[in-house]
Amino acid sequence: MSRSIAANGTNGKVFYSPFCPHYLQLAVVEEDADDSLLALTAFICIETIMECSPCEGLYFFEFVSCSALVVTGALLLLFSLNLHTRIPQINWNLTDLVNTGLSTFFFFIASVVLAALNHKTGAEIAAVVFGFLAMAVYAVNTFLAIKKWRMSSRQQSSRQTSDYIRARTESREVVHRPEIQRLDA
C-alpha cells in the first residue's frame, strides 16, 4: 500500500498530510478494511453454529455477512490497488455510499432477526454482537460516504458551471474576418 507523503525539506523528515492527493483514498481503504474485518468475524461466528431448529434467521445472517464481506472486500481491493482510477465512468463515491448504506440496513435487519430467533448459544450471541458492531461501523462509514459524495458532487457541478460559462463567453466573441462576406450585401 503506497501512502502519499510530503517532505519537510529541512532535514529529510517526512510526514503524512491530509492535503496529500491520496489521503482520502487511504481513508476509504482503512474504512473498508474495518468493515471487512467485522463482516468476516460475524461470518466466522455464524459458521461455527452446528445445529439450529428454525434456521431461517441463521441463513439470512450468513448471507448478509458473506455478501457484505465479498462486496466490501472487492471494493477494498479496487481502492488499495488504485484500479478504480482506470474506470472513470463509474462514480466510485456513489458506489461506496450504496455499499455501506445497504450493508448497514441489512446487517441491522439480520442482527435483529438473529437476536430474536437465537438459542442463546455462545456462537449465536457472538454473531449478534459482531453483527451489531459491523452495522455500527457501516453506519459511520455511510455517514462519511454521504459527506464525501456531497463534496464531490458540489465540485463536479461547479466544474460544469465554469465550463458552461467559458463556452458561452467564447461563443459570444465575434471574430471579424474579412474573407467572410455577407451574402445579402
Disulfide bonds with the S-S distance in Angstrom:
Cys52-Cys55 1.84
